[in-house]
Amino acid sequence: MTRQASSPYGLYLVIDPDHAAGDVIQTALDAFDNGVTCVQVRWKTATDRQFVELARAIHECSRPRGIPMIVNDRLDIALVVGAEGVHLGVDDVPVQYVRRIGGTEFLIGYSPESDCEISGAEVAGASYLGIGPVYGTATKLDAGPALGKNEFARRRMLTELPVVAIGGITAGNAAETMAAGADGVAVASAILGSADPAAATSQLRQALPARP
């Protein structure tokens, strides 16, 4: 299988204030300056206004650094704040409709739950896939049972799109996850729950193999 060229998803931070140990903006800044390459904003318990204000604040930090910001689920909020993309699940607006609205440069992440959804995502217009949970996770209660690295590797081989591994990723297992075929790893608690987000980000970055 021919893989696409290196993507911006290498170290992908999922910002969620409900799981942050400290100030979420400062945590984002520490992460951005120590190796994060992409950020997703997720806040399930927020009002729309709170979500917009947080996404705008994060974007003001990420955009000057050339770090794409993805909004979880909410295409409307992504468009309002000028985000680089949106991440969708199987129950969200279908990828093909979002592609029509967002245009060719808009990043569309997609979390498939079946082999069929994986193989059809590229035709629908997805930019990358989030596959997981690879390991157990406490930051997404509806994530389902852990796949394990062997099942992740099998699913990864069903697509030529970039694939971001998510769910229970730490500095201790990031390298083996990448070896299983991931183009990047998405983390939340490994950075958000750390007393030193800058150091935690650096450790994760160092655990990842160098990419051309």
C-alpha positions as CSV (number, residue, x, y, z in Angstrom):
1,M,0.0,0.0,0.0
2,T,1.3,3.4,-1.0
3,R,1.1,5.9,1.9
4,Q,0.4,9.6,1.4
5,A,3.2,12.1,2.1
6,S,3.9,13.1,5.7
7,S,0.9,14.8,7.3
8,P,0.5,17.4,10.0
9,Y,-1.0,14.9,12.4
10,G,2.1,13.6,14.1
11,L,1.4,14.7,17.7
12,Y,-2.3,15.6,17.8
13,L,-3.6,17.2,21.0
14,V,-7.2,17.0,22.0
15,I,-8.0,20.0,24.1
16,D,-11.0,19.3,26.5
17,P,-11.4,21.6,29.5
18,D,-13.4,18.8,31.3
19,H,-10.1,16.8,31.5
20,A,-7.6,19.6,32.0
21,A,-5.7,19.7,35.3
22,G,-4.6,23.3,34.8
23,D,-5.5,26.4,32.8
24,V,-6.5,25.2,29.4
25,I,-5.0,28.1,27.4
26,Q,-1.6,27.9,29.2
27,T,-1.6,24.1,28.7
28,A,-2.2,24.6,25.0
29,L,0.6,27.2,24.7
30,D,3.0,24.8,26.5
31,A,2.0,22.0,24.2
32,F,2.2,24.1,21.0
33,D,5.7,25.3,21.9
34,N,7.0,21.8,22.7
35,G,6.1,19.7,19.8
36,V,2.3,19.4,19.2
37,T,1.6,19.6,15.4
38,C,-2.2,19.6,15.4
39,V,-5.0,20.5,17.9
40,Q,-8.6,19.5,18.2
41,V,-11.0,21.4,20.5
42,R,-13.6,19.3,22.2
43,W,-16.0,20.4,24.9
44,K,-19.1,18.3,25.3
45,T,-20.4,20.0,28.4
46,A,-20.1,23.6,27.1
47,T,-22.7,26.0,25.9
48,D,-22.3,27.1,22.3
49,R,-21.1,30.5,23.4
50,Q,-18.5,28.9,25.7
51,F,-17.3,26.5,22.9
52,V,-17.0,29.4,20.4
53,E,-15.0,31.5,22.9
54,L,-12.6,28.7,23.7
55,A,-12.1,27.7,20.1
56,R,-11.4,31.3,19.2
57,A,-8.9,31.6,22.0
58,I,-7.1,28.4,21.0
59,H,-7.0,29.4,17.4
60,E,-5.4,32.7,18.3
61,C,-2.6,30.7,19.8
62,S,-2.4,27.9,17.1
63,R,-2.7,29.9,13.9
64,P,0.5,32.0,14.3
65,R,2.4,28.9,15.0
66,G,1.1,27.2,11.8
67,I,-0.7,24.5,13.9
68,P,-4.0,23.5,12.3
69,M,-7.0,23.6,14.7
70,I,-9.8,21.1,14.3
71,V,-13.2,21.4,16.0
72,N,-14.8,18.3,17.3
73,D,-18.3,17.5,15.8
74,R,-19.4,21.1,15.3
75,L,-19.1,22.3,11.7
76,D,-21.0,25.5,12.5
77,I,-18.5,26.5,15.2
78,A,-15.5,25.5,13.0
79,L,-16.8,27.8,10.3
80,V,-17.6,30.6,12.8
81,V,-14.1,30.7,14.2
82,G,-12.3,30.1,11.0
83,A,-10.8,26.7,12.0
84,E,-8.8,24.7,9.6
85,G,-11.1,21.7,9.9
86,V,-13.7,19.6,11.8
87,H,-13.6,16.1,13.2
88,L,-16.7,13.9,12.7
89,G,-18.1,10.7,14.0
90,V,-20.5,8.2,12.4
91,D,-23.5,10.0,13.9
92,D,-22.5,13.5,12.7
93,V,-23.2,15.3,9.4
94,P,-21.9,12.9,6.7
95,V,-18.4,13.7,5.4
96,Q,-19.5,14.2,1.8
97,Y,-21.8,17.1,2.8
98,V,-19.2,18.8,4.9
99,R,-16.7,18.5,2.0
100,R,-19.2,20.4,-0.2
101,I,-19.5,23.2,2.4
102,G,-15.9,23.4,3.5
103,G,-14.2,23.2,0.2
104,T,-11.1,21.3,-1.0
105,E,-8.6,22.7,1.6
106,F,-10.8,22.2,4.7
107,L,-9.5,19.4,6.9
108,I,-12.1,16.7,7.7
109,G,-11.3,14.1,10.2
110,Y,-13.5,11.0,10.6
111,S,-13.8,8.3,13.2
112,P,-15.1,5.1,11.6
113,E,-16.5,2.2,13.5
114,S,-16.5,-0.5,10.8
115,D,-14.3,-1.8,8.0
116,C,-16.8,-0.5,5.5
117,E,-16.7,3.0,7.0
118,I,-13.0,3.0,6.9
119,S,-12.8,2.0,3.2
120,G,-15.5,4.5,2.2
121,A,-14.1,7.5,4.0
122,E,-11.6,8.6,1.2
123,V,-14.3,8.6,-1.5
124,A,-16.6,10.6,0.8
125,G,-13.9,13.2,1.2
126,A,-12.2,12.6,4.5
127,S,-8.7,14.1,5.0
128,Y,-7.6,11.7,7.7
129,L,-9.1,9.0,10.0
130,G,-9.0,8.7,13.8
131,I,-9.0,5.0,14.7
132,G,-9.3,3.8,18.3
133,P,-9.4,3.5,21.1
134,V,-6.1,1.6,20.7
135,Y,-5.8,1.3,24.5
136,G,-8.2,2.0,27.3
137,T,-9.2,5.6,27.7
138,A,-11.1,7.6,30.4
139,T,-11.5,10.8,28.5
140,K,-14.2,9.5,26.1
141,L,-16.7,7.3,27.8
142,D,-18.4,6.2,24.6
143,A,-15.2,5.2,22.9
144,G,-15.9,1.4,23.1
145,P,-13.5,-1.4,24.1
146,A,-9.8,-1.1,23.3
147,L,-8.7,-2.4,19.9
148,G,-5.1,-3.3,20.8
149,K,-2.3,-2.7,18.5
150,N,-2.8,-5.7,16.3
151,E,-6.4,-4.8,15.5
152,F,-5.4,-1.2,15.0
153,A,-2.8,-2.3,12.5
154,R,-5.3,-4.4,10.6
155,R,-7.8,-1.5,10.3
156,R,-5.0,0.8,9.3
157,M,-4.2,-1.3,6.3
158,L,-7.8,-0.8,4.9
159,T,-7.1,2.8,3.9
160,E,-4.4,5.0,2.3
161,L,-5.6,8.1,4.2
162,P,-3.4,9.3,7.1
163,V,-4.5,7.6,10.3
164,V,-4.3,9.1,13.8
165,A,-4.3,6.6,16.6
166,I,-6.3,7.6,19.6
167,G,-7.2,6.3,23.0
168,G,-4.8,5.7,25.9
169,I,-1.7,7.0,24.1
170,T,1.3,7.7,26.3
171,A,5.0,8.3,25.9
172,G,5.4,4.7,26.9
173,N,3.3,3.3,24.0
174,A,3.5,6.0,21.3
175,A,6.4,4.4,19.5
176,E,4.8,0.9,19.3
177,T,1.6,2.6,18.0
178,M,3.4,4.3,15.3
179,A,5.1,1.0,14.4
180,A,1.7,-0.5,14.0
181,G,1.1,1.9,11.1
182,A,-0.2,5.2,12.7
183,D,0.8,8.4,10.9
184,G,0.3,10.3,14.2
185,V,-1.0,9.9,17.8
186,A,-3.8,11.8,19.4
187,V,-3.5,12.5,23.1
188,A,-5.6,14.2,25.7
189,S,-4.9,13.2,29.3
190,A,-1.2,12.5,28.7
191,I,-0.8,16.2,28.3
192,L,-3.9,17.8,29.8
193,G,-3.6,15.8,33.1
194,S,0.1,16.5,33.5
195,A,1.4,18.8,36.2
196,D,4.0,19.9,33.6
197,P,2.4,19.9,30.1
198,A,5.5,21.2,28.4
199,A,7.6,18.3,29.7
200,A,4.9,15.8,28.9
201,T,4.6,17.1,25.4
202,S,8.4,17.0,24.9
203,Q,8.5,13.3,26.1
204,L,5.7,12.4,23.7
205,R,7.5,14.1,20.8
206,Q,10.7,12.4,21.6
207,A,9.0,9.0,21.7
208,L,7.8,9.4,18.1
209,P,10.0,8.3,15.3
210,A,11.5,11.0,13.1
211,R,9.5,11.7,9.9
212,P,10.9,12.9,6.6
